[in-house]
């Protein structure tokens, strides 16, 4: 019993150390967002909140412009990020559920060829085909547009594989019963398959929303107009060369606001999140 | 695996796969093919003439000391990030898997950094470790360490390793915890009855049974360290000081997007493509077999 109590004590210590390492930088960002430029620039940032929170957050949210930094308003960048994340997540789910439906419930020539084609995109991350993909988007006149920002990212081998995996567990009897009742394939899809997949859809939406929100290289490449900045891109643009004499209070307010939506999604939808994440393993 | 029962329709399945295939062809296969094609060409600086040069771009790249330097940095960076993120994730998961009070709360508190973008994680660490204004940066300077990641290459590498690992620990934690929870408790109880101690139970039972998860995570972490950390480096150091943090993906970006070297950057793309293909192939070979021991 004595030994057990000692290991519990040690376990709490390890876990608390982990939590502290995760929380500390975020805590400092929150503290930084409540002080003024002078306090931070003089290297006098304390460990407790200051009186400028309302001022800093209001300024970052509505204008994004400080004494040295000329950023975009956070409200606009948040909207851009939200549009991008929701479009990517929804687009991936829609086209993946359709293609998984096709390869799972129909027998047609080239079926496996198509399946492997979708599967092979796993091996082609955007990072390794940066310039040619940029050229395609530019030839389609989609630079600096929302479609250019999102459409090239909505092919999804992972989502297709997860839906296919789930569809293979749908019993044949259910398909037969639907056919006997006179349901066509699309009726079966809408009335039976989509409702059955709702928890898979929710789980995928959570991880794909985060994937979309956190995109970096692609928006950096495709958007040159600052009004199309996503919030993640906006932050690095505000930091610039990272001088001490910059509006860190506004940058940190922006950082804090940039973290709220994806972190809230993970915490509030934890069950779906873990399901979505660990199912992509298979 | 195919189903016994399905639908008959000559056109519908093609319509259903069409959107996915259109995007796949336009934005994946065509550009990847172009990258391979460009990697065999050389363009004059004005883009007026192109010449087919076989593997000359590859030879140039591989002989370039800057590229070799980037390979070295990528290896040091990746090994450190993967080691740090996997070991911390495993330690936290094994600890959180015990029956202790507040386990559910700890789980939530250890999970959220997954949602933080790599570039945002980098900004957080930049603010904390800034030598002039950061809380820990000033602490180090006050202790007599000449801490300055903007001038000192080693400091810059340490900082990007910390920022990149910080973000990845929760991912590994979530998977290790799921893996641990799928190990039947009866096996562990049987071992305990037979007199196996905690350490023995971990190394002889838990760790081997966890190997499929570990292997999966290893591949995912390699891909993360190679590619997804672009945001960390771009936000923190821009590859500097004097290329000390220029990894392969960052160099590809600099040569392709900033220096507009089409042939050279395409050759780099093809090399990275081979890395990804090898990793994915290895992963599927082993996942098929389900690694044990």
Boltz contact constraints between the chains, C-beta under 6 A:
constraints:
  - contact:
      token1: [A, 8]
      token2: [B, 100]
      max_distance: 6.0
  - contact:
      token1: [A, 11]
      token2: [B, 95]
      max_distance: 6.0
  - contact:
      token1: [A, 11]
      token2: [B, 98]
      max_distance: 6.0
  - contact:
      token1: [A, 11]
      token2: [B, 100]
      max_distance: 6.0
  - contact:
      token1: [A, 14]
      token2: [B, 95]
      max_distance: 6.0
  - contact:
      token1: [A, 15]
      token2: [B, 95]
      max_distance: 6.0
  - contact:
      token1: [A, 15]
      token2: [B, 106]
      max_distance: 6.0
  - contact:
      token1: [A, 18]
      token2: [B, 92]
      max_distance: 6.0
  - contact:
      token1: [A, 18]
      token2: [B, 110]
      max_distance: 6.0
  - contact:
      token1: [A, 19]
      token2: [B, 109]
      max_distance: 6.0
  - contact:
      token1: [A, 22]
      token2: [B, 113]
      max_distance: 6.0
  - contact:
      token1: [A, 25]
      token2: [B, 124]
      max_distance: 6.0
  - contact:
      token1: [A, 25]
      token2: [B, 125]
      max_distance: 6.0
  - contact:
      token1: [A, 25]
      token2: [B, 128]
      max_distance: 6.0
  - contact:
      token1: [A, 28]
      token2: [B, 128]
      max_distance: 6.0
  - contact:
      token1: [A, 28]
      token2: [B, 135]
      max_distance: 6.0
  - contact:
      token1: [A, 29]
      token2: [B, 124]
      max_distance: 6.0
  - contact:
      token1: [A, 32]
      token2: [B, 127]
      max_distance: 6.0
  - contact:
      token1: [A, 40]
      token2: [B, 133]
      max_distance: 6.0
  - contact:
      token1: [A, 43]
      token2: [B, 132]
      max_distance: 6.0
  - contact:
      token1: [A, 43]
      token2: [B, 133]
      max_distance: 6.0
  - contact:
      token1: [A, 43]
      token2: [B, 138]
      max_distance: 6.0
  - contact:
      token1: [A, 95]
      token2: [B, 19]
      max_distance: 6.0
  - contact:
      token1: [A, 95]
      token2: [B, 20]
      max_distance: 6.0
  - contact:
      token1: [A, 98]
      token2: [B, 16]
      max_distance: 6.0
  - contact:
      token1: [A, 99]
      token2: [B, 17]
      max_distance: 6.0
  - contact:
      token1: [A, 99]
      token2: [B, 20]
      max_distance: 6.0
  - contact:
      token1: [A, 101]
      token2: [B, 16]
      max_distance: 6.0
  - contact:
      token1: [A, 102]
      token2: [B, 13]
      max_distance: 6.0
  - contact:
      token1: [A, 102]
      token2: [B, 16]
      max_distance: 6.0
  - contact:
      token1: [A, 102]
      token2: [B, 17]
      max_distance: 6.0
  - contact:
      token1: [A, 105]
      token2: [B, 6]
      max_distance: 6.0
  - contact:
      token1: [A, 105]
      token2: [B, 7]
      max_distance: 6.0
  - contact:
      token1: [A, 106]
      token2: [B, 6]
      max_distance: 6.0
  - contact:
      token1: [A, 106]
      token2: [B, 7]
      max_distance: 6.0
  - contact:
      token1: [A, 106]
      token2: [B, 13]
      max_distance: 6.0
  - contact:
      token1: [A, 107]
      token2: [B, 6]
      max_distance: 6.0
  - contact:
      token1: [A, 108]
      token2: [B, 13]
      max_distance: 6.0
  - contact:
      token1: [A, 114]
      token2: [B, 17]
      max_distance: 6.0
  - contact:
      token1: [A, 117]
      token2: [B, 24]
      max_distance: 6.0
  - contact:
      token1: [A, 118]
      token2: [B, 20]
      max_distance: 6.0
  - contact:
      token1: [A, 121]
      token2: [B, 24]
      max_distance: 6.0
  - contact:
      token1: [A, 121]
      token2: [B, 28]
      max_distance: 6.0
  - contact:
      token1: [A, 122]
      token2: [B, 280]
      max_distance: 6.0
  - contact:
      token1: [A, 123]
      token2: [B, 276]
      max_distance: 6.0
  - contact:
      token1: [A, 123]
      token2: [B, 277]
      max_distance: 6.0
  - contact:
      token1: [A, 123]
      token2: [B, 280]
      max_distance: 6.0
  - contact:
      token1: [A, 124]
      token2: [B, 28]
      max_distance: 6.0
  - contact:
      token1: [A, 124]
      token2: [B, 32]
      max_distance: 6.0
  - contact:
      token1: [A, 125]
      token2: [B, 227]
      max_distance: 6.0
  - contact:
      token1: [A, 127]
      token2: [B, 227]
      max_distance: 6.0
  - contact:
      token1: [A, 127]
      token2: [B, 249]
      max_distance: 6.0
  - contact:
      token1: [A, 128]
      token2: [B, 269]
      max_distance: 6.0
  - contact:
      token1: [A, 128]
      token2: [B, 272]
      max_distance: 6.0
  - contact:
      token1: [A, 128]
      token2: [B, 273]
      max_distance: 6.0
  - contact:
      token1: [A, 129]
      token2: [B, 31]
      max_distance: 6.0
  - contact:
      token1: [A, 129]
      token2: [B, 32]
      max_distance: 6.0
  - contact:
      token1: [A, 129]
      token2: [B, 35]
      max_distance: 6.0
  - contact:
      token1: [A, 130]
      token2: [B, 256]
      max_distance: 6.0
  - contact:
      token1: [A, 131]
      token2: [B, 256]
      max_distance: 6.0
  - contact:
      token1: [A, 132]
      token2: [B, 31]
      max_distance: 6.0
  - contact:
      token1: [A, 132]
      token2: [B, 34]
      max_distance: 6.0
  - contact:
      token1: [A, 132]
      token2: [B, 35]
      max_distance: 6.0
  - contact:
      token1: [A, 133]
      token2: [B, 27]
      max_distance: 6.0
  - contact:
      token1: [A, 133]
      token2: [B, 31]
      max_distance: 6.0
  - contact:
      token1: [A, 136]
      token2: [B, 31]
      max_distance: 6.0
  - contact:
      token1: [A, 152]
      token2: [B, 27]
      max_distance: 6.0
  - contact:
      token1: [A, 155]
      token2: [B, 23]
      max_distance: 6.0
  - contact:
      token1: [A, 155]
      token2: [B, 24]
      max_distance: 6.0
  - contact:
      token1: [A, 168]
      token2: [B, 1]
      max_distance: 6.0
  - contact:
      token1: [A, 172]
      token2: [B, 4]
      max_distance: 6.0
  - contact:
      token1: [A, 172]
      token2: [B, 5]
      max_distance: 6.0
  - contact:
      token1: [A, 175]
      token2: [B, 5]
      max_distance: 6.0
  - contact:
      token1: [A, 176]
      token2: [B, 5]
      max_distance: 6.0
  - contact:
      token1: [A, 185]
      token2: [B, 7]
      max_distance: 6.0
  - contact:
      token1: [A, 210]
      token2: [B, 115]
      max_distance: 6.0
  - contact:
      token1: [A, 214]
      token2: [B, 117]
      max_distance: 6.0
  - contact:
      token1: [A, 216]
      token2: [B, 119]
      max_distance: 6.0
  - contact:
      token1: [A, 216]
      token2: [B, 231]
      max_distance: 6.0
  - contact:
      token1: [A, 217]
      token2: [B, 230]
      max_distance: 6.0
  - contact:
      token1: [A, 232]
      token2: [B, 117]
      max_distance: 6.0
  - contact:
      token1: [A, 232]
      token2: [B, 119]
      max_distance: 6.0
  - contact:
      token1: [A, 232]
      token2: [B, 120]
      max_distance: 6.0
  - contact:
      token1: [A, 235]
      token2: [B, 123]
      max_distance: 6.0
  - contact:
      token1: [A, 236]
      token2: [B, 119]
      max_distance: 6.0
  - contact:
      token1: [A, 236]
      token2: [B, 235]
      max_distance: 6.0
  - contact:
      token1: [A, 244]
      token2: [B, 132]
      max_distance: 6.0
  - contact:
      token1: [A, 244]
      token2: [B, 133]
      max_distance: 6.0
  - contact:
      token1: [A, 255]
      token2: [B, 123]
      max_distance: 6.0
  - contact:
      token1: [A, 258]
      token2: [B, 120]
      max_distance: 6.0
  - contact:
      token1: [A, 259]
      token2: [B, 116]
      max_distance: 6.0
  - contact:
      token1: [A, 262]
      token2: [B, 115]
      max_distance: 6.0
  - contact:
      token1: [A, 263]
      token2: [B, 112]
      max_distance: 6.0
  - contact:
      token1: [A, 263]
      token2: [B, 115]
      max_distance: 6.0
  - contact:
      token1: [A, 266]
      token2: [B, 112]
      max_distance: 6.0
  - contact:
      token1: [A, 266]
      token2: [B, 115]
      max_distance: 6.0
  - contact:
      token1: [A, 267]
      token2: [B, 112]
      max_distance: 6.0
  - contact:
      token1: [A, 277]
      token2: [B, 174]
      max_distance: 6.0
  - contact:
      token1: [A, 278]
      token2: [B, 178]
      max_distance: 6.0
  - contact:
      token1: [A, 281]
      token2: [B, 216]
      max_distance: 6.0
